[in-house]
Amino acid sequence: MSQLRLNPLTGRWVTIATERASRPSDFVPRRLPVEAEPDRPCPFCPGNEEATLPALETYGPHGKWLVRVVPNLWPAFEGDGDMVVKHLGPVWRQAPGNGIHEVLVFTPEHKASWADLDDKQAGLVIAAIRDRMEDHARLSSVAYTQAIVNHGREAGASLEHPHGQLLAIPFVPGELSDELKCFKAFTAGDCLLCTAAEEELGDRYRVLIDHPKVLVLCPFWSGSPYELLVIPRAHTAHLDRADPATLVAVSRALRDALGQLRRLLGDVAYNVMFHTAPHTSDDDTRFHWHVHVVPHVTTTAGFEQGTGVRINIVAPETAAHQLVEA
């Protein structure tokens, strides 16, 4: 029997249909080549810095960078100014795509990934994300910053060298708006994710990593196989206002969880998405910043696209057990 489970972060139902599942070994590692021209020099490798725009931030010893943040050569959002919406009739609305689009090169190693970062490197990467969000928050034209990592062509990566992206945009996107509404509407405790963390620690069926400062789990409401949720234990709305020790712990726990994922399934594609409160939100908002990891091991088909109801063929309890065993 399949189950319906409500995702309390979005208010949407997901379907757990384990009778459709394959074994973990049947989930094929990513095979699509990331780059159309794999033989061209990599613009993110050391020695090729002139292939990018001048760095906005550089971390590491003098003369040898470990982390770089550079402007995206092909930005999805670009330009200053507040969001001014034009009405082009009774239906159409239009606004300039102002904003900032940056690339976070989080290691000089071309064949590495977040799962390969050492403790120091993991700390530098999350520090870079925090620093860029702090800069974006100072701009009145930026409402929200989305930090992401796309690993593998199936997840949207166009360059093989490990990197992330930061997109500072003039509006609060729908996914975040839905989460903000659900946090505000939650009445069973002070915070939705703090309460969920307590419940998960009580059950322990879906917990991968239990650290004094961070919890990593396959959430009860997982909409896709081996989906992960990283929850800082300290309640903070904004990533860029979290204490440094928590930030480092989150980055290292994310690394360890991605390593578990790779040991179990191989080098699968995945997306990492950091969710933080909008820049204009007060510190006392009930929102709790967190990190989503969504592996690409199945295909999104017509029912899911047509209804928005995701079908997960691996129960999160099973996924967590397999990942811990890995």
Secondary structure, DSSP 4 states (H G I P E B T S, - for coil): --EEEEETTTTEEEEE-GGGPPPGGGSPPP-S-S-S-TTSPPTTSTT-GGGSPPPSEEESSTT--SEEEEE-SS-SS-B-S----EE-SSS-EE----BEEEEEE--S-TT--GGG--HHHHHHHHHHHHHHHHHHHT-TT--EEEEEEEESGGGT--SSS-EEEEEEESS--HHHHHHHHHHHH--SSS-HHHHHHHHHHHH-SSEEEEETTEEEE--TT-SSTT-EEEEESS--S-GGGS-HHHHHHHHHHHHHHHHHHHHHH-S-EEEEEEE---TTS-TT-S---EEEEEEE-S---HHHHHH--EEESS-HHHHHHHHHH-
